[in-house]
Amino acid sequence: MGFIRSFKAIRGAGLFLLLLLFVGLGISPPAWALKIRIKGQVAVRGEKVTLGDIASFEPADDPRWRQLGRIEIASAPAPNGECMLSKRFLEYKIYSAIGRDGGIRLEIPGPVVIKRKGRLISAQKLEEIFKTFVRDHAPWAPEEMTIERIKTPGDLNLPYGRIRWEVRERGNPDYLGNVYLTVGFWVDDKRVRNVALSGRIRVVRKVVKAARRIRKGEKITEADLVLAEEALSSRRGMALLLRPGDILGKQARRNIPAGQCITGQMIEDPPLVKKGARVMIKAENDFLQVTTIGKVLEDGKAGDRVKVVNLSSGKEIVAIVKGPGLVQVYF
């Protein structure tokens, strides 16, 4: 045993003297082994896992670590996700890349857990994006509008980096009823994801309703109308007449039940001349104007062509309705 200790002491002293000799002669000593030690848990940001991500190198000033650190080991997990690389897998990947170089010592204590950093866009944030875009672009006043039943894909995990997004409306520029949006997300100016959002828009406005049952052909008066709040959630609501002035003096094109919202399809201008009524017939050309009395054979509104009997001659003619009790012919 004493001999062995003496031998080790002599060998250690010899190595030390050899190192001093190299230094004294200005010669670089031979490179010692580079130690690569695999960590147990690491966090990455990109899509790939490199040896530099999961290992430490000793000595740190060994120039070989820069090239070795770029060796690709595996694909990174999804943003905000994690995966585990086994010791056997790591040995295969690393030794396949560097070989069994005696100047490199590899230490893999066990498997390594890879976590990937990411940016979380919550479902609540996606709802806020939907509401903000609709309020900024809808033609309705915010106090009139209710946004409901918003659908999102849930929480969204994006790669780590600087995030921005752009929103586009798809097919319903009226922002009434079902509204669909597409949101494109960019990370560090690279487009990474498109997301579909949808929701339902209701607008509460005052509309004109029938205060009583209005029969077909009846002229509508102020007593026939009432203003009431109505929730509009479809394109049909866009056709509702919102001002009594648009309806007064018109006549019902069909029977309108009490409480019914009145639309343009339910009313029409009343006839200016009615079947069987007497009218004045005005006949004229560039040089002559003649008037006579006639009898209308059919109802007619302004601009309509109606059949009229000239009571003086008994002749049936076609005239244009010009006003209440007035028709005109040209010759």
C-alpha positions in Angstrom: 0.0 0.0 0.0 2.8 2.4 0.8 4.3 1.7 -2.6 1.0 2.6 -4.3 0.7 5.9 -2.5 4.3 6.7 -3.3 3.6 6.0 -7.0 0.5 8.2 -7.1 2.5 11.0 -5.5 5.3 10.7 -8.0 2.8 10.6 -10.9 1.0 13.7 -9.7 4.2 15.5 -9.3 5.3 14.5 -12.7 2.1 15.8 -14.3 2.5 19.1 -12.5 6.1 19.4 -13.7 5.1 18.5 -17.2 2.5 21.3 -17.2 5.1 23.8 -15.9 7.4 22.7 -18.8 4.7 23.4 -21.4 4.1 26.8 -19.9 7.7 27.7 -19.6 8.4 26.8 -23.3 5.3 28.8 -24.5 3.5 25.6 -25.7 -0.2 25.1 -25.0 -0.9 22.1 -23.0 -3.0 19.3 -24.5 -6.8 19.9 -24.4 -8.4 18.3 -21.4 -11.8 16.5 -21.7 -14.9 18.7 -22.3 -17.6 17.6 -19.9 -21.2 17.8 -21.1 -23.7 17.5 -18.3 -27.4 17.1 -19.1 -29.8 19.0 -16.9 -32.9 17.4 -15.3 -35.3 20.1 -16.3 -35.1 23.0 -18.8 -37.4 25.6 -20.4 -37.2 26.5 -24.1 -38.9 29.2 -26.2 -38.5 28.0 -29.8 -39.8 25.0 -31.8 -36.6 23.0 -31.5 -34.6 21.6 -28.5 -30.8 21.8 -28.9 -28.0 20.4 -26.9 -27.2 23.9 -25.7 -30.7 24.2 -24.3 -30.4 21.1 -22.1 -26.7 20.9 -21.2 -24.0 22.7 -19.4 -20.4 22.6 -20.6 -17.2 22.5 -18.6 -14.9 24.3 -19.0 -17.1 27.2 -20.1 -14.3 28.7 -22.2 -13.8 25.5 -24.3 -14.5 26.7 -27.9 -16.1 23.4 -28.9 -19.3 24.1 -26.9 -20.6 26.6 -29.4 -20.8 24.1 -32.3 -21.9 21.3 -30.0 -24.6 23.5 -28.5 -26.3 23.8 -32.0 -27.0 20.1 -32.3 -30.7 19.5 -32.6 -32.0 17.0 -30.1 -35.8 17.0 -30.5 -38.8 19.1 -31.4 -40.1 21.2 -28.6 -43.6 20.5 -27.1 -46.5 22.8 -27.8 -46.4 26.3 -26.2 -47.0 26.1 -22.4 -46.6 22.3 -22.7 -43.9 19.8 -21.6 -42.4 16.5 -22.6 -39.8 14.1 -21.2 -36.7 12.8 -23.1 -35.4 9.5 -21.7 -31.7 8.9 -20.9 -31.5 6.2 -23.6 -32.9 8.5 -26.2 -30.5 11.3 -25.2 -27.5 8.9 -25.4 -28.6 7.8 -28.9 -29.1 11.4 -30.2 -26.0 12.9 -28.7 -23.5 10.1 -29.4 -24.9 9.9 -33.0 -23.9 13.5 -33.4 -20.5 13.7 -31.6 -19.4 10.1 -31.8 -17.4 8.4 -29.0 -14.8 11.2 -28.7 -12.4 10.5 -25.9 -11.9 14.2 -25.5 -15.6 14.7 -24.6 -17.2 13.3 -21.4 -21.0 13.0 -21.4 -23.0 12.8 -18.2 -26.7 12.0 -18.3 -28.0 11.6 -14.7 -31.5 10.7 -15.9 -34.3 11.8 -18.2 -34.8 15.5 -18.8 -38.1 17.3 -18.7 -38.6 19.9 -21.4 -41.0 22.8 -20.8 -41.8 25.3 -23.5 -42.6 28.8 -22.7 -45.7 30.3 -24.3 -48.2 33.1 -24.2 -51.7 32.3 -23.0 -54.7 34.1 -24.6 -57.6 33.1 -22.4 -61.2 32.5 -23.5 -62.2 35.6 -21.6 -59.7 37.6 -23.6 -61.1 36.3 -26.8 -64.6 37.3 -25.7 -63.2 40.8 -25.0 -61.7 40.9 -28.5 -65.1 40.0 -30.0 -67.0 42.6 -28.0 -64.6 45.4 -28.7 -64.6 44.8 -32.4 -68.4 44.7 -32.6 -68.9 47.8 -30.6 -66.3 49.7 -32.7 -67.9 48.6 -36.1 -71.6 48.0 -35.5 -74.0 50.8 -36.7 -75.9 50.6 -33.4 -75.5 52.8 -30.3 -73.8 50.9 -27.4 -76.8 51.4 -25.2 -79.1 49.8 -27.8 -77.0 46.7 -28.3 -76.7 43.5 -26.4 -73.9 41.0 -27.2 -74.7 37.4 -26.1 -73.8 33.8 -26.7 -70.2 34.4 -27.6 -68.4 31.2 -28.7 -64.6 30.8 -28.6 -62.3 27.8 -29.0 -61.3 28.2 -25.3 -57.9 29.2 -24.0 -55.3 29.7 -26.7 -51.6 28.8 -26.3 -49.3 30.8 -28.6 -45.5 30.7 -28.9 -43.5 33.1 -26.7 -42.9 36.5 -28.2 -44.5 39.8 -29.1 -48.2 39.3 -29.9 -50.6 41.2 -32.1 -53.9 40.3 -33.8 -56.2 41.4 -36.6 -59.9 40.9 -36.8 -62.1 40.5 -39.9 -65.9 40.3 -40.1 -67.4 37.4 -42.1 -70.6 38.0 -44.0 -72.9 40.1 -41.7 -72.0 43.8 -42.0 -75.3 44.8 -40.4 -74.1 43.3 -37.0 -77.5 42.0 -36.3 -78.3 38.4 -35.3 -75.5 35.9 -35.7 -72.1 37.6 -36.2 -68.9 35.7 -37.2 -65.4 37.0 -36.9 -61.9 35.6 -37.8 -59.0 36.6 -35.6 -55.4 36.2 -37.0 -52.6 36.1 -34.4 -49.0 37.1 -35.1 -46.0 36.4 -32.9 -42.9 38.5 -33.6 -44.5 39.4 -37.0 -45.0 35.7 -38.0 -48.6 34.6 -38.4 -49.1 31.6 -36.2 -52.9 31.0 -35.7 -56.4 31.8 -37.1 -59.3 31.6 -34.7 -63.1 31.7 -35.4 -65.3 33.6 -33.0 -69.1 34.0 -33.1 -71.8 35.7 -31.1 -75.4 37.0 -31.4 -76.3 40.7 -31.5 -79.6 42.0 -30.3 -80.7 45.6 -30.7 -83.5 47.1 -28.6 -85.1 50.0 -30.3 -88.5 51.8 -30.4 -90.7 50.6 -33.3 -94.1 51.4 -34.5 -96.9 48.8 -33.7 -100.6 48.7 -34.5 -102.6 49.9 -31.6 -105.7 48.0 -32.9 -106.5 45.7 -35.7 -106.2 47.6 -39.0 -108.2 46.1 -41.9 -106.9 45.9 -45.4 -107.5 49.1 -47.3 -108.0 51.3 -44.2 -106.3 54.6 -44.0 -103.9 54.7 -41.0 -104.3 57.5 -38.5 -102.3 58.5 -35.4 -104.8 56.7 -33.2 -103.9 53.5 -35.0 -100.2 53.6 -33.9 -98.2 53.1 -30.7 -94.5 53.2 -30.0 -93.0 50.2 -28.2 -89.5 48.7 -27.6 -88.6 45.7 -29.6 -85.6 43.4 -29.6 -84.3 43.0 -33.1 -82.0 40.0 -33.7 -82.4 39.3 -37.5 -82.2 41.1 -40.8 -86.0 41.3 -40.7 -85.7 43.9 -38.0 -83.9 46.2 -40.4 -87.1 46.6 -42.4 -89.2 47.8 -39.4 -90.4 51.4 -39.8 -89.3 53.3 -36.8 -91.1 56.6 -37.3 -94.9 57.2 -37.2 -94.5 59.8 -39.9 -93.5 57.1 -42.3 -96.9 55.4 -41.8 -99.5 58.1 -41.3 -101.8 58.7 -44.2 -100.9 55.3 -45.8 -103.4 52.5 -46.2 -103.1 48.9 -45.0 -102.1 46.5 -47.8 -103.4 43.6 -45.8 -105.0 43.0 -42.4 -102.6 44.1 -39.6 -103.2 42.5 -36.1 -103.1 44.6 -33.0 -99.6 44.7 -31.5 -97.9 43.8 -34.8 -94.8 45.7 -35.8 -95.6 47.6 -39.0 -93.2 47.2 -41.9 -93.0 48.7 -45.3 -94.5 45.5 -46.9 -97.7 46.0 -44.9 -98.6 49.5 -46.1 -99.0 51.4 -49.4 -100.0 54.8 -50.6 -103.8 55.3 -50.8 -105.3 55.7 -54.2 -105.8 59.2 -55.4 -108.8 58.2 -57.5 -111.3 55.4 -56.6 -113.4 53.2 -58.9 -116.8 54.9 -59.7 -115.7 58.4 -58.6 -116.0 61.4 -60.9 -112.7 63.0 -61.9 -111.6 65.9 -64.0 -110.0 64.8 -67.3 -107.3 67.2 -68.6 -106.3 66.7 -72.2 -103.5 68.8 -73.7 -100.8 69.1 -76.2 -98.3 71.9 -77.1 -101.0 74.1 -78.5 -104.3 73.2 -76.8 -105.7 72.3 -73.4 -109.2 70.9 -72.8 -110.9 69.7 -69.6 -114.0 67.6 -69.1 -115.6 65.4 -66.5 -115.1 61.6 -66.5 -115.8 58.5 -64.4 -113.0 56.3 -63.1 -113.3 52.6 -63.8 -110.6 51.4 -61.3 -108.6 52.6 -58.4 -105.3 54.4 -59.1 -102.4 56.0 -57.2 -100.2 58.8 -58.4 -98.6 57.9 -61.8 -100.9 54.9 -62.4 -102.6 54.5 -65.8 -106.4 54.0 -65.2 -109.4 53.5 -67.5 -111.8 56.5 -67.5 -115.1 57.2 -69.3 -115.6 60.6 -70.8 -119.1 61.4 -69.6 -119.6 64.0 -72.5 -118.7 61.5 -75.3 -119.2 58.2 -73.6 -115.8 57.2 -74.9 -113.5 55.1 -72.7 -109.9 56.3 -72.5 -106.7 55.6 -70.6 -105.4 58.5 -68.4 -102.6 59.0 -65.9 -103.5 59.8 -62.3 -102.0 63.2 -61.4 -103.7 64.1 -58.1 -106.9 63.6 -56.1 -109.8 63.7 -58.6 -107.5 64.6 -61.5 -106.3 62.5 -64.5 -104.5 63.6 -67.7 -104.3 62.5 -71.3 -102.0 63.7 -74.0 -102.9 64.0 -77.7 
